[in-house]
Amino acid sequence: MKLYIYTVSQDVNSGYDTYDSMVVIAPDEETARNLCPCSEISISNAWATPQYVTVCKIGIAVKTETQRIVCASYNAG
């Protein structure tokens, strides 16, 4: 399976204790859009729902076989 590198960002939830962006490896834009940088689903105000995130393909991933979050930007309070 071919995997791609995407930047995923949101500006719906801002301020302290929120994520504003992340870099992910995923097979397609829809999968990238549905990844969440939050370790717990209950932290709903730390990230936007999938329909409100912006996704941009930036490259092709090589030497990897799994989708994952590579890096996430967190604004600690």
C-alpha positions as CSV (number, residue, x, y, z in Angstrom):
1,M,0.0,0.0,0.0
2,K,1.3,3.4,-0.9
3,L,1.4,5.9,1.9
4,Y,1.6,9.7,1.8
5,I,2.7,12.5,4.1
6,Y,0.1,15.1,4.9
7,T,0.0,18.3,7.0
8,V,-3.3,18.5,8.9
9,S,-4.3,21.7,10.7
10,Q,-7.3,23.3,12.4
11,D,-8.2,26.8,13.7
12,V,-11.6,26.0,15.2
13,N,-10.2,25.4,18.7
14,S,-7.4,27.7,19.7
15,G,-5.8,28.9,22.8
16,Y,-4.2,26.9,25.6
17,D,-4.4,23.1,25.7
18,T,-5.2,22.6,22.1
19,Y,-3.5,21.1,19.0
20,D,-3.2,23.4,16.0
21,S,-1.5,21.0,13.5
22,M,0.2,17.7,12.9
23,V,2.1,15.8,10.2
24,V,0.8,12.3,9.5
25,I,1.4,9.4,7.3
26,A,-1.7,7.9,5.7
27,P,-2.9,6.2,2.6
28,D,-5.3,8.9,1.6
29,E,-6.7,12.4,2.6
30,E,-9.8,11.0,4.3
31,T,-7.7,8.8,6.6
32,A,-5.4,11.7,7.4
33,R,-8.4,13.9,8.1
34,N,-9.8,11.4,10.6
35,L,-6.6,11.0,12.7
36,C,-6.7,12.8,16.0
37,P,-3.5,14.0,17.9
38,C,-5.4,13.7,21.2
39,S,-4.6,10.5,23.2
40,E,-8.1,10.5,24.6
41,I,-11.3,11.0,22.7
42,S,-12.8,12.9,25.7
43,I,-10.5,15.8,25.0
44,S,-13.0,17.1,22.4
45,N,-12.0,20.8,22.7
46,A,-8.3,20.1,21.9
47,W,-8.9,19.3,18.2
48,A,-11.5,20.0,15.6
49,T,-13.9,17.4,14.1
50,P,-12.8,16.0,10.8
51,Q,-15.0,18.3,8.6
52,Y,-13.2,21.4,10.0
53,V,-9.6,20.4,9.4
54,T,-7.4,21.4,6.5
55,V,-5.4,18.6,4.8
56,C,-2.5,19.1,2.4
57,K,-0.5,16.3,0.8
58,I,3.2,17.1,1.0
59,G,5.0,14.0,-0.1
60,I,5.3,10.2,-0.4
61,A,6.3,8.1,2.6
62,V,8.9,5.5,2.0
63,K,10.2,2.6,4.1
64,T,7.1,2.5,6.3
65,E,4.1,0.2,6.3
66,T,1.8,1.8,8.8
67,Q,-0.2,5.0,9.1
68,R,0.7,7.2,12.0
69,I,1.1,10.7,13.4
70,V,4.7,11.8,13.0
71,C,4.6,15.1,14.8
72,A,1.9,17.3,16.4
73,S,1.9,20.9,17.6
74,Y,0.3,21.4,21.1
75,N,-0.3,24.7,22.7
76,A,0.1,24.0,26.4
77,G,-1.5,26.2,29.0
